Amino acid sequence: MSRQRASQHRGGLERLTRPLTLAAQVEQLLRQAIADGQFPSGRLPTEVELAEQLGVSRETVRRAADVLQREGLLHKVRRQGTFLGSPRARPRWKAAASTFLGYLQADYQTGRGQEDAATRTISGLMLQGALAEAGRQGFELVVRHALPAQVSQAFQTLYQSVRLRGIIFASHGPEKLLQRATGLGLPTVLLDHDGHVPGISSIRDDSFTGAGQAVHYLASLGHRRIGFANWDKAELNPWRLRGYRQGLRDRRLPRRRQWEFFVELTDEGARRVVQEFLRPTVRPTALYCFNNTLAQLVVEAFRRQGVQVPRDVSVMGAGGEDVRD
């Protein structure tokens, strides 16, 4: 696992962090000011006054305030001004001396038994490690699970019901949600996913480098044609595919679209990989798989077709789960 704020690619260059818009910066400043109690009267300066203080346009201030109003942190009264929202919606971290850390796990339910079991295994290992480390540091985790589309609402409910000292988003973290959490003054960590929001630490396995190393290793064994069996939810981990392709470029190896397979992490997915793998006349001599579960299923599917591993083809998994030999 590697802690990072930007992904470093080959050549020593780091991926640029996307700068926040002026409206987003004003939004964060207002959140922090509310958390710090800078409006003791409960009323904010006018939009014109805020624009002058911050050196931005009135429209920029209005857009930022509208976001906070939708979240309940502010409310506007016609011809009277803008006021703080209900105490329940306001940031309370300064007053909270609790030992509670939020842990919000995004669940990707596909309805595919084997695939769901594999993703639950990874989620369980992450949670197990987080629980152990939190205990060693004197903290308690408050764990919640939600579908990706419901993570923002789950966070809002958790924040309003528990005095949190920090929050961990596991496997999913939309930019607006991360900005919301940091704006509330919560130390925020993104686990098993990558984010490019200032002040947010991302912790995930370095899939890009790992995939490149896998290609280099297979090439060192003499393989010149290397395929890749990827999860069909490639958007959840695009770095592994990028690393595989970069590894091919580094070793000046051929890349063919028909050597890249996008399937579910199940027996049926493995069967499709083998079926498509065997179709062309010119085939890869090695196959790199998204994780160990898919690699094992592919090996079994090859054997059912009379293809011997590793005599006829080499199969390598990217790790993640313990599998039987």
N, C-alpha and C positions, 0 to 999 in steps of 0.2 A: 504494500500500500504506500502511496506517496502523497504527501501534503503539497498542494500547489495552488497558486493563484493564476497561473497561466501555463498552458501546455507547451513544453519545449519540444520542438521538432528537430530533425537532423540538420546539422549545419550550425547549431548553436543559437538559432534565432528563436525568440519566444513569440507565441501567439499574442497579438495585441488585445488589450482589454478594451471593449467597446465603451467609449465615454458616455456618461449620462447626459440626457438633454437638459436644457436649462430648467424646464418645468419639473423634471425629476429631481434635480438638485434642490430646487426650492421646496419641493415636497419633503425631501429628507431633512432639510433645515427646519421646516415647520414641525415635523414629527419630533425632532430632537428638542426643539424649544418647548413643545408641549410636555415632553417627558421630563425636562429640566424645571418645569414649573415657572417658565418665564412670563406667563400670562396670569398672574395671581387674581386679577379681577374677573377672569373668565371671558374677557372680551379681547379680540385681536385688534391690532391697528387696522386701518382701512387698507384696501388694496393699493390705493395710490401711495400711502405711507410706506407699506411694505415694499412696493416696487422701487421707491426712492432709496430705502435702506439697503436693498439688495442689489441695486443697479441693474434691474431687469424691467421688462415692460409690464404694464398692468395686466395684459392678457396672459402673460406667463404665470403671474401670481394667481390669477383666476383659475387657470387650468390645474395648478397644483392644489389649490383649496378645494376645487370640485372633487378631486380624488379623495381627499380626507373627509369631505362631507358625505360622500357615498359610503365610506367606511364607518361613519358615525362619530368620527373624532371631532368634527366641527358641524355646526349648523348655522344657517344664515336666516336672519330675520329681516324682512323687507323694511327698508328705511331706518333700521336700527343698527345693523352691523353683523359681524361674524363672531360667533361665540363657541366656546369649547362644548363638545358633546357631553353626553351623560358620563358621570364618573366611572361607570362600568366599562365604557369604551375607551377610556383614557389609558395611556401607558402608566404602569404602576411599578416598574422595575426598581425605581429608587427606594420605594418604601418596602420592597419585598426582600426580606432576609432569608428567603426559603432556600431549600437545598434541592428543589425540583428542577429537572431538565426535561423538556419535551422531546419526544422521539416520535416522529411522524413518518410511518412507512407507507409508501405507495405500493398498492397491490395490483399487479397486472394479471387479471384472471382471464385466461384464454379459453377455458373449458376443455383444454387438452390435458388429461390427467398427468402424463409423464412430464410435460413441459411445466405445468404448474408446480409439480413436486420439485423439479430442479430449481426453479426460481425461489420457491419457499425455502429450500435448503440454503441457498446463498443468503436470503434475508434473515434466516434463523442464525446463521453464523455471525453475521454483522451485529445483530441484536445481542447475541450472547457476549460478544466482545465488548460492546458498548456498556452492557449491564455490569460486566466485571470491572471495567475501568472506572465507571461512575462510582461503584462501591468503594474502590480503592481511594478515590479522591473525596469521599464523603458526600456524594450526591445520590439522588434517587431518580430513576427514569420514570416518566409518565408516558406510557406507550399507547399510541393510537394507530389504527390502520384505516386507509381510505383508498378508494379508486382514484386514479390520477385526476379525473375531472372534479373530484370532491375534496381534494387536498386543501385548497384554500379555505373552504368552509370548515373543514375539520380543524385547521389551525385556529381560525377565529373562535370556534367553540372552546378549544383547549385553552387558548389565551385568556378567555373571559372566565373560565372556571377554575384555573390553577395559577398561582403566583409563580411564574417561571423565572429561572435565572438564565436560561439559554434554551436554544431549540436546535435539534438535529433533524434535517429533512433527508430521508433515506430513499434513494433511487428516483427522486423526482423533485424538481425545484424550479418552477416558473420564475422568470425574472421579476415580475411584479410582486410575487409572493415574497421573494427574498428581500426586495426593497421594503416591503411592508414590515417584515420582521426586524430588519436593522433599523428602520425608522422608529420602531417602538422601543429601541434601545436594547434589544435582545442580542447577545452574542449568538451568531448563527453559523452553522456548519452544514455543508452539503456533502452527503455521503453516497458513494457509488454513483456519482453523476458529476458532470462538469458544469460550472457556472462561471460567468465572467462579469460579476457584479462587484464593484469596489467594496472592500471590507469583508467579503465572504471567502472563507477557506473551503476549498474542495478537496475531498479525500477519496481517492478511487485507485484501482489498480491501473498501472500504466499500460493499457491495452495496445496503444500505438507502438511503443518500444518492444513490448512482448511479442507482438505479431511479427515485427521486423526481425527480431532475434530468431523466431521460429523458422522463418524463411531462410535466414543465413545458415542456421544449423542444418536444415534439410539440403541446402545447396552444398554445404561442406561434405555431405555424404555422397555427393555426386548427382543429385537430382537437378535436372534442368527444366522440367515441366512440373510445376507445383500448383495444385488447385486449392480452393478455399470453400468450405461448407459453412455458410453463415446463417445466423438466426434470421428469420423473415421479419423480425422487428428490429431491423438494422438501425432505425433512428434512435433506439435506446442505447446503443453502443456503436456509434459510427467510427470510433477510433481504431477498432480491430481491423476493419476492412481497409482503412487508410494505411495502417501499418503494414498490412500484407502487401498492398500495392507498392508502397514505398520500398519494402524489402526486395521486391522483384526488380524495381528500378535500380536499386543500389547494386544488385548482383548482375544487372543487365540480362535478366531472364525474361522470356516471353510472357505476355499476359493475354489471356483469351477470355472473352465474356462467357463462353460456354464452359469455362473451367471455374466459374464462380456460381455457387448454388445457394439459393435463399429459401430456407425451409423451416418448418416448425421443429422443435426439439423433441421429436417423438419417433416411434417406430416407423410411422408412415413417412415422416420427413426423411429419415435415414434411407428408407426404401426408394424415395424419389431421388435422393442424391446418387445412389448407386445406379439407378436406372439411367439418369442423365449422364453420369460419369462414363458409363460403358457405351453410350450411343456413338460418339465420334470415333473415327479411325485413329486419329492422333489423340492420345489421352495423357493426362498427367501421370507421373510415376509416384507422386506423393500427394497426400491430401491433408491439409491443415483444417481442423474443425473448431467451431466457435467455442466449445467447451468439452470437458471430458465425457459428459453424458452423451452428447451427440457423437463423439468419436467412438465410444463403445458401441452405440447402436449401429453406426456405419460399419464397423468391423463385423458385427453379427450379420448385417445385411449383405455384405460382400461374401461372407462364407456361405450364405444360403444360395448365392449365385455361382458358387464354385471358385470364387476368387480368393486366393490365399494371401493373408497378411502376416508378415511383411514380404513374403516371397514375390508376389505379383504387384503389390502396391503397398507403400508405407502410409500409415495413418497416424496423425499426431493431434492430440487435444490441447486446447489452450489453458486447461486447468479449471479450477473452480470447485469441483466436487470430487469426493473419493469414489472411485469405481472399482469393481472387482477385476482381477486380472483375467 
